[in-house]
């Protein structure tokens, strides 16, 4: 068998391996939280958008929820301000809120353009549109950190309308409060709240690490699958800290409120979404309910 034919057969094997997952998730909603290094690298940006577009074309109903923290910090610096954070949350005064909304709007339309260049219809919105994300003021350990919002209500109708009309929604994490003041929202929180509200089958967080470790300093302790109870025990044991702690809490909260599976993936790996969803082994950490059928989880065991 010549080399060209071997390459063709390898491609065919990949498609055959993906087929049962395509069948299983046809017409299912997947929420993808997109941020971190994958947003700041042009090649990774193309990879992520290509993955999500492919998911749409093979029958998924994807929703992208994006961040933009690095770009916001860059613009804050350009106007002579210094970015300030409390417990990982950006202190957001009125001027910083204006900058954040401007930057997130720009990022949003860039992503819309990239999706449409690949032949899929996309519409970019923020949580302000159609009352998608309603918030109350968020405090950090009792400290006022400005216009940072805590989501208390999601009205997903606009997302269902867009998906029913064959659009791929792309959401910027900004919302209103009762007084129609504008608030910045943590993108992880926004993705989690939206996934719950639309009854997503999957929620995928693209991050800057490979997944979850029992000991972050020991790569042999990588966890490929985890139930909510196992995650609770890991947190209670004091092994999880920093930015991973709220992410794990979001994962378990989403599972307990109806999302079927949650994935933490390394967004720095090209095509990480496709590798996780369409291959037998997967590459990230998958969260599942305590009583779930272990059949899908078994595929991820080393």
Secondary structure by P-SEA (a helix, b strand, c coil): ccaaaaaaaaaaaaaaaaaaaaaaaccbbbbbbccccccccaaaaaaaaaaaaaaaaaccbbbbbbbcaaaaaaaaaaacbbbbbccccccccaaaaaaaaaaaaaaaaaaaaaaaaacbbbbbbcccccccbbbccccccccccccbbbbccccaaaaaaaaaabbbbbbcccccccccbbbbccaaaaaaaaaaaacccbbbbbcccccccccccccccccccccaaaaaaaaaacccccaaaaaaaaaaaaaaacccbbbbbcccccaaaaaacccccccbbbbbcccccaaaaaaacc
